[in-house]
Amino acid sequence: DNLLEFNREQLTKYIEKFGHKPYRAKQLLRWIYRFNEDNFGAMTDVAKSFQTTLTSNANIQTPEISFDELSSDGTRKWLLNVGASNGIETVFIPEEDRGTLCISSQVGCALECTFCSTGRQGFNRNLTSGEIIGQLWLANKLLRKQKNYIHLNLEKRIISNVVMMGMGEPLTNYNNVVHSLEMMLDDQVYGLSRRKVTLSTSGLVPAMDKLRMDCPVALAVSLHAPNNTLRDEIVPINKKYPLKDLMLACLRYIEY
């Protein structure tokens, strides 16, 4: 079982079924997310019996790296293999006061926006919550090893912000995305604030309304056109949720 799939409550229930105390979940979360440790045997304050249970039944599994490119300005881009010849992109963008990770939510996209190369390649599948969180986990681990971000004015973390602006429309992979967002906000997992986690959408109005009730992180809406005639061509979902409905949904989101 990939432990990156489990939130705090699920992880607690998972280890309890093997007869281990609930407090072990807190220990495990600290090792996995604060120290980016995927070797259970290296978790020094974890009981040997618990280490044995984890080694026999669980793992920390992230997408495999197919391509890793570091630019001169510190931007780092990964092409990650998620199986069946499917790849996704994850990008780290360093600035003086923040380090932003752009992550993907799907392999491809079904919305066919004309400005987007992902939309032109078609839709393959949704990413699991473990594959979404796995991008953040893997980037944290690799960036800590890189050790060349001392110019960033960041006290405790290299990745201070997360944006769901990579491949896919996040709101069409709703359950897995929200599960992942909740883990990013959980103080015992990544502990990011809502204003530092941004979800980008092309404007799926019902899902936007649902998100503001379930997990109201920062929202970025891709408009790309000032009127319905042009936007119908550029962002086809506009034919279903035109600008007037979209703007009202944005107002509802802000007012909540």
Secondary structure, DSSP 8 states (H G I E B T S, - for coil): -BGGG--HHHHHHHHHTTT--THHHHHHHIIIIIS----GGG-TTS-HHHHHHHHHH-B----EEEEEEE-TTS-EEEEEE-STT-EEEEEEEEETTEEEEE--SEEE-SS--TT-HHHHT-EEEE--HHHHHHHHHHHHHHHHHH---TTS--SS-S--EEEE-SSS-GGGGHHHHHHHHHHHH-TTTT---GGGEEEEES--HHHHHHHHHH---EEEE----SSHHHHHHHSGGGGTS-HHHHHHHHHHHHH-
